[in-house]
Amino acid sequence: MADADPADFRCGTVALVGRPNVGKSTLLNALLGWHLSIAGPKPQTTRHRILGILTRPQGQILFVDTPGIHRSSGRALNRQLNRAARQAIAEADVAVQIVEAGRWTGEDTQVWNALDAQRPRLIAINKIDAIKEKALLLPFIERIGTERAPDAVLLVSARRRDGLDALVDALLARLPVAPPVYGEDELTDRSERFVAGELVREQLMLRLGQELPYAATVEVSDFLEEAERAVIHATIWVERESQKAIVIGSGAAQLKAIGSAARAAMHKAFGRRIHLQLVVRVRANWADDEAALKRFGYVD
């Protein structure tokens, strides 16, 4: 950051918010150029507030990826996810609501109403690559500008990395003048241990999203550094014996496939060899158990 003027340097937090499945995590990963926040086709893939650090000569943006705000609050886990998202909004200097190109739902309205009108509120219309005729977006953009009056509306494609520079510039312009909080090479405040557990859970969501959408979580019990490799032991927790059988699969084939894919993702993320050992255990109704939620890191 030698070419930055300390008097003009900006730093602050930006909450990435939105209903489930609008691409918040994919957008964060695209902005960072690193696979930090897991993404998948099922709602509520993101279960934690995850900090992603983007440093530019002009400033440092502390992105907070949040669980999707949703109406369902029947289980303790769902309520905690909504609380985590709302807390991130309350603490952020700027909020960016991610919406899907051409689609505004009641849940989008719920998210918008949760934003602090006293702080900058931007709307990023994601998945614009899915709209072949961009002129069709104009009425949608105009309606958002008229009905919501955000500080800015930006068009992005997280998948194709389009529009990201314009989004970053718009955010930096609205952050307070302040020195950086983290080093310019840091990408997150989360540990490799945390990321390892998330990468295992990502494979669970991708491979078993239909059979096991929300009943599984992952706990890393050991993360040991050895010569040129990391040795990781993790437990996949489910709520019923029948779910355990699904995760393991016939002849343990499913568990082996999950482990192999997660190991490859960790190798890419951490830059060294990985020895990963997975076990599957049952804890009945863990998603409604406050003690379990605290143990698994969903409650601070």
N, C-alpha and C positions, 0 to 999 in steps of 0.2 A: 504493500500500500504506500510505497514511497512517493508516487505521483499524486496522492490525494492531498488536498488542502485541509488540514485539521480544523480550520475555522468553518469549513463548509460541510464537513463529514456528517452524515446522518446515520442514525442507528435506532431501531425500534422493533416492536413485535407486530406481526401481521397474522391475524387469524384467518385461516382458510376454512370457510364454513359452507354448509349446504346440506340439502337433503341427501339421503343415501344414494349412491351410485351415479353421482354427477361427475366423478373423476377428480376428486380432491387429491387423493394420494398419487394418482398418475401425474397430476400437474406438479405436485411437490417434487417428485422424482425427476421430472423433466427439467424443472428449474435448477435443481442441484446437479443434474448429470450423474446421479448415483441412486441406486435402489435402496432407499431408506425406509419408506412407508409401503407396506404390502398392499397390493391391489387385487381385486377379484370381481367377478360378476355378481356376487351376492351382496345384498345390503348388509351393513354393519361389519364389513371386513375390518375396518379400522376401529379399534377398541380403546386406544390410548391417545392422549395428547402427545404428539411427537414433534420435537423441535428440529427444524432443518435450517442450517445457517448458510446464507448466501452472501459472500463478500465481494463487492465491486470497488473500484477506486473511489467512487462517490459516496459509498456507504455500505452498511451491513444490515441485511434484512433477516430478522429472526422469525421464520415462518413457523406457525403452529398448525399442524394438521390435526383436525378434530374428528371425532365420530360424527356420523351424519345425524342431524337433529330429526327426530321422527316422532310420530304420534303414539306409537305403541309404548306403553310404560308398565306393562303387566308384571314383568319380572324385575328383580333387583338389579340385574345387569343392565337392562334397558334404561332404568331410571338413572343409574350411575353414568351411562354413556351420555345421556342428555345433560346431566349436571356438568360433566367434563367439558362438553361443547360450550355450554352457556358460561362457564367460568373462564374459558379461553377468550370468549368474546368480551367479557367484562374487563379482562386484563390487557387487551390488545390496544395498540396505538391506532391501528387501522384494521378494518375488516374487509375481506373480499368474499363476497358470496358467489359461489360457483353454481351456474345453472346450465341446463342442457339446451343446446341450440333448438329454438322453435318450440320449447315446452316449458310452461310455467304451471306448477300445480299448487294445490292448497298447502302442501308441505313447504314449498318455496316461499309462500306468503308467511308461513309460520316462522321460517328462518329469518326473513327480512324484518319481521316485527320484533325479533329478539335482538336486533342490532341496536347499538347505542347511536341515536341520531346526533349526539354532540361530538362524535368522532367521525373521521372520513369513512364513508361506506362506498365501496366499488362493487360493480357486478362484472364478473368475467363469464362471458358466454362461451362455454366449452363445446367440443365435438363439432366445430363448424365444418370439419372435413366430411361429415356425414350429410351435409346439405350441398347438393351439386349446384343448384341455382342460388348463388349467394343473394341475389335480389329478393328472394323469398324471405330472407331474414329481416329486411328493412321494416316491415310492419311490426315484427316482434321487438326489434330494437326500439322503435319509436314508442311502442306501448310501455315498455319498461321505463324509458326515460320520462314519459308523461305520468305514469301511475306511481312510480317509486322515487323518481328524482334522485338517483345516486350521484355521487361526486364524479363518477366516470363509468362508462360502459366500454369494455374491451372485448375483442373477439380473439379467442385462442383455440388451438388444437393441441392438447397435451400430448396426444399420441404422435403427432407429426412435428411437435415442437414449434408450431407457428404462433406468432404473436407474443412470444415470451419476453422479448426485449422491451416491447412497448408496455407490457404489464409491469416489469421491473422498474422502468423509468417512472411510471405513474405512481408506484408505491414509494420509491425513494423521494420523490418530490413532496410527499405528504408525511414523511417521518420527521421526528424532531432532530435538530442538530445535536449530536452527541457522539462521544468516542465509541469505538467498537468494544463490544463485550467479550468477543472470542477472537482467537487467532485467525489469520486469514486462511489457513489450511484446514480449519475445523469445519466439519459438516453437520455435526449433531452433538448434543450433550448426552445422548444415550450410549450405553456401553455396548461392546460387541456381544456380550452375554444376552442383553435384551434383543438385539437385532437377530441373533441366532434363533431365539425362541419364536420371533415373529416370522422368520423364514420357514420354519417348520410349520407354523400355523397357516402360512400362505399356501403351502402345498396341500394341507388338509382341506382348505376352502376350495382350491382349484379342482382337486380330485374327488372330493366327497361333498361338494356343495349341495347336491340334491338330497343325499341320504343323511347328511350330518351338518345342516347349515349353521347352527349356533351352539350345539351341545358340547363342543370340544374347546379346550384351551391347552396351552403348552407351558410347562415349567422347566427351566434349565436348572438342574441340580448341581452340575459341575461344569466349570469352564477352565481347563488347565492348559497352560502354555508349556509345550515341549519344544525340542529342537526342530525348528522349521515347520511346526504344525500345532494345531489346537485340538485338544481332546475334549469333546463335549458330550455330556450325558443329559438327556432331556426326557421328561415324562409327558405323554399326551394324556390329559384327563378328559374323561367322558362321563355321562350321567347314568348310563345303563349298561348292563352286560351285553345286550344286543348291539349297542353302538361300538363296544370294544371289539366285537367280532367283525364288524364292518371295517374298522380301521386296520385290523390285522390282516383280514382277507384270507382266502384259501391258501394254505401253505405259507402264510405270512407274506404273500406276494405284494399285497397292498402296502403294508408297512415298509417293506424293502424299497418299493418304488418311491414312497414318500421320503424315506431317508436318503435315497440316491439323489433325488432332485433337490432336496434341501441342502445336501452336502455340496452339490455343484454350485448352488447359489451362494453358499457361504464362502466357498473357495474364491469365487469371483469378487465377493464383497470384501473379504478380509485379506486377499492376496497371499494366502498360504494354504498348505494342505490341511485337510480337516478329517478327523476321526470322529464320527457321530454315532452314538448309541441311543436308540429309542426304545422306550417301554410304554405300554398302554395300561392305564389303571382307571378304576371307577370311583367317582365320588358323587353320590346321589344328589341330584338337584343343586350342584355347585353354583349355578347361575342365580339361585335364590338365597344363597348362603352368604351373609355379609362377611363372615370370617374367611370363607374361601375367596371371596372377591378381593379382600385385603391381601391374603397370601399370594394370590396370582397377580397382584400389582394393579388392579383396577381401582383401588381406593388408596389414596395417599396416607 
